[in-house]
Amino acid sequence: QAQLVESGGGSVQTGGSLRLSCVGSNTYCMGWFRQAPEKEREWVASIQSFGRTSYADSVKGRFTISQNDAKNTLYLQMNSLKPEDTALYSCAAHVGVWLGSCRFGAWGQGTQVTVSS
């Protein structure tokens, strides 16, 4: 089982930047999710083998997901932050047999991101 530890959250003003980090086991797919109070958890971005990335429409052009060469540290670079980005951000790892798509089953504790207007 993967053990994931996030860091890098904080409070910034609109237009600011943050970089989140997540240290954990290597898997076929890693991702970032966020959840604001009273809202459902939202998928933000994912990265697969060979560096294939995908993003939610709400963050395209502003957020960048990446990994180090060892595939052990996951990053989320967040630029041009908006108040609606305020949420608890968690990293996640694929678990189980690989069937050709990401299936997240291991989660970090989360790191809070707050963007003020």
DAQUILIN-V361083 format. One record per backbone hydrogen bond with DSSP energy under -1.0 kcal/mol. CO is the residue of the C=O (numbers start at 0). NH is the residue of the N-H. If there is no record, write none. Layout:
# DAQUILIN-V361083
[[CO | NH] [CO | NH]]
This chain:
# DAQUILIN-V361083
[[4 | 22] [6 | 20] [9 | 113] [11 | 115] [12 | 15] [15 | 80] [17 | 77] [19 | 75] [20 | 6] [21 | 73] [22 | 4] [28 | 93] [29 | 46] [30 | 91] [31 | 43] [31 | 44] [32 | 89] [33 | 41] [34 | 87] [35 | 38] [41 | 33] [43 | 55] [44 | 31] [45 | 53] [46 | 29] [47 | 50] [48 | 51] [51 | 47] [53 | 45] [55 | 58] [58 | 61] [58 | 62] [61 | 78] [63 | 76] [65 | 74] [67 | 70] [71 | 23] [72 | 67] [73 | 21] [74 | 65] [75 | 19] [76 | 63] [77 | 17] [80 | 14] [81 | 84] [82 | 85] [86 | 112] [87 | 34] [88 | 110] [89 | 32] [90 | 107] [91 | 30] [92 | 104] [92 | 105] [102 | 94] [105 | 92] [110 | 88] [112 | 86] [113 | 11] [115 | 13]]
